[in-house]
Amino acid sequence: MPLHILIVDDEPDELDAWRALLRRKGYNVQTASTAEQALQKCDEHRFDLVVLDYVMPRMKGLELLARIRKKLPLVRSILISGKLDEKLQEQDIRESIRSEVEVDKYLRKPASNDELLGAITALFQEKQPGRAWDAIAGDLLKGEESSIKKARGAQSKLNKHIKKS
């Protein structure tokens, strides 16, 4: 059964290109150009993976991911940003925000087709370090702490690594 993937980006060219690429590779793909559209699609469909842009109007990618995880606690994620400092390694990003929100993979824009496909393949073939997904889902469902508040804390940490343009 093919993976069900939601791609969220406010750039229509990115959405069209990635949708076409992933569909050619046999994935079931939906797209959303706003956070609101993404949340609505998550009410209507079950996704295995969400690929989302970090910088979008009205809601940053980490907050959107936290809201999506309230609906789909076990969804995997790839966060993409063109604004992250190139010197920052993926492991450094992961460690700086891990306590607030779980993101599986980080890619920098412009991400190549091979990078995106490689990240998806790796994500579903490797055992991920860190907390077990059932523990993450349990925390989200119990509502021990506001995942939205945690996502905003993670955004603040990640914003320190954003390039000033």
C-alpha positions as CSV (number, residue, x, y, z in Angstrom):
1,M,0.0,0.0,0.0
2,P,1.5,3.4,-1.0
3,L,2.3,6.0,1.6
4,H,-0.1,8.8,2.0
5,I,1.7,12.1,2.0
6,L,0.6,15.7,2.7
7,I,2.8,18.5,1.3
8,V,2.2,22.0,2.8
9,D,3.9,25.0,1.2
10,D,2.7,28.4,0.3
11,E,4.7,28.3,-3.0
12,P,2.6,26.8,-5.7
13,D,5.5,25.8,-7.9
14,E,7.0,23.8,-5.1
15,L,3.7,22.1,-4.4
16,D,3.1,21.2,-8.1
17,A,6.7,19.9,-8.6
18,W,6.7,17.7,-5.5
19,R,3.2,16.4,-6.1
20,A,4.2,15.3,-9.6
21,L,7.5,13.8,-8.4
22,L,5.9,11.8,-5.6
23,R,3.0,10.6,-7.6
24,R,5.4,9.3,-10.3
25,K,7.1,7.4,-7.5
26,G,3.8,5.8,-6.5
27,Y,2.9,7.8,-3.4
28,N,-0.7,9.0,-2.7
29,V,-0.2,12.8,-2.4
30,Q,-2.4,15.6,-1.2
31,T,-1.2,19.3,-1.1
32,A,-2.2,22.4,0.9
33,S,-1.0,25.9,0.4
34,T,-2.2,27.2,3.8
35,A,-2.2,25.9,7.3
36,E,-6.0,25.9,7.3
37,Q,-6.2,23.8,4.2
38,A,-3.7,21.3,5.7
39,L,-5.7,21.0,9.0
40,Q,-8.9,20.4,7.0
41,K,-7.2,17.7,4.9
42,C,-6.1,16.1,8.1
43,D,-9.7,16.0,9.3
44,E,-10.7,14.3,6.0
45,H,-7.7,11.9,5.4
46,R,-5.1,9.8,7.3
47,F,-1.5,10.6,6.3
48,D,1.7,8.7,7.0
49,L,3.9,11.7,6.3
50,V,3.6,15.5,6.3
51,V,6.2,17.5,4.4
52,L,6.0,21.1,5.4
53,D,7.6,24.5,4.9
54,Y,8.9,26.2,8.1
55,V,8.0,29.7,7.0
56,M,4.4,30.2,5.9
57,P,1.9,33.1,6.4
58,R,-0.2,33.1,9.5
59,M,1.3,29.9,11.1
60,K,4.8,28.6,11.2
61,G,5.5,25.0,10.3
62,L,6.3,23.8,13.8
63,E,3.0,25.1,15.1
64,L,1.2,23.5,12.2
65,L,2.9,20.2,12.9
66,A,1.8,20.3,16.5
67,R,-1.8,20.9,15.4
68,I,-1.6,18.1,12.9
69,R,-0.2,15.8,15.5
70,K,-3.3,16.4,17.6
71,K,-5.3,15.0,14.8
72,L,-2.8,12.4,13.6
73,P,-0.5,11.6,16.5
74,L,1.7,9.1,14.6
75,V,2.3,11.1,11.5
76,R,5.9,11.3,10.4
77,S,7.4,14.7,9.4
78,I,9.9,16.5,7.2
79,L,10.4,20.2,7.8
80,I,11.9,22.3,5.0
81,S,13.3,25.8,5.3
82,G,15.2,28.1,3.1
83,K,16.0,30.3,6.0
84,L,18.1,28.1,8.3
85,D,21.7,28.9,8.7
86,E,23.7,26.6,6.3
87,K,26.3,25.9,9.0
88,L,23.8,24.4,11.3
89,Q,23.7,20.6,11.1
90,E,20.5,18.6,11.2
91,Q,21.5,17.0,14.5
92,D,22.0,20.4,16.0
93,I,18.5,21.5,14.9
94,R,16.9,18.3,16.2
95,E,18.7,18.7,19.6
96,S,17.7,22.3,20.1
97,I,14.0,21.8,19.7
98,R,13.5,18.1,20.6
99,S,11.9,18.8,24.0
100,E,9.2,20.9,22.3
101,V,8.2,19.1,19.1
102,E,9.4,16.0,17.3
103,V,10.4,16.5,13.7
104,D,11.9,13.5,11.9
105,K,13.9,15.2,9.1
106,Y,15.0,18.6,8.1
107,L,15.8,19.7,4.6
108,R,17.1,23.1,3.4
109,K,15.4,24.9,0.4
110,P,16.0,24.5,-2.4
111,A,15.7,20.7,-1.7
112,S,16.5,18.6,-4.7
113,N,14.2,15.8,-5.8
114,D,16.8,13.3,-4.7
115,E,17.1,14.9,-1.3
116,L,13.3,14.7,-0.7
117,L,13.1,11.1,-2.0
118,G,16.1,10.1,0.1
119,A,14.6,11.6,3.2
120,I,11.3,9.8,2.7
121,T,13.0,6.5,2.0
122,A,15.3,6.8,5.0
123,L,12.4,7.9,7.3
124,F,10.4,4.8,6.6
125,Q,13.3,2.3,6.6
126,E,15.3,3.3,9.6
127,K,14.5,3.1,13.3
128,Q,14.2,6.6,14.5
129,P,16.2,7.7,17.6
130,G,14.5,9.4,20.5
131,R,11.1,8.7,22.0
132,A,8.9,5.9,20.8
133,W,6.0,7.1,18.6
134,D,3.4,5.5,20.9
135,A,4.8,7.6,23.8
136,I,4.6,10.8,21.7
137,A,1.0,10.0,20.7
138,G,0.1,9.2,24.3
139,D,1.5,12.6,25.4
140,L,-0.5,14.4,22.7
141,L,-3.7,12.6,23.4
142,K,-3.4,13.0,27.2
143,G,-2.8,16.7,26.7
144,E,-0.2,16.8,29.5
145,E,1.2,20.0,28.1
146,S,-0.1,22.2,25.3
147,S,1.6,21.0,22.2
148,I,0.9,24.4,20.6
149,K,2.8,26.2,23.4
150,K,5.7,23.7,23.0
151,A,5.7,24.3,19.2
152,R,6.0,28.0,19.8
153,G,8.9,27.5,22.2
154,A,10.6,25.4,19.5
155,Q,9.9,28.1,16.9
156,S,11.7,30.6,19.2
157,K,14.7,28.4,19.4
158,L,14.8,27.7,15.7
159,N,14.3,31.4,14.9
160,K,17.7,32.0,16.4
161,H,19.2,30.0,13.5
162,I,17.3,31.8,10.8
163,K,19.4,33.9,8.4
164,K,18.7,37.6,8.5
165,S,17.9,38.7,4.9
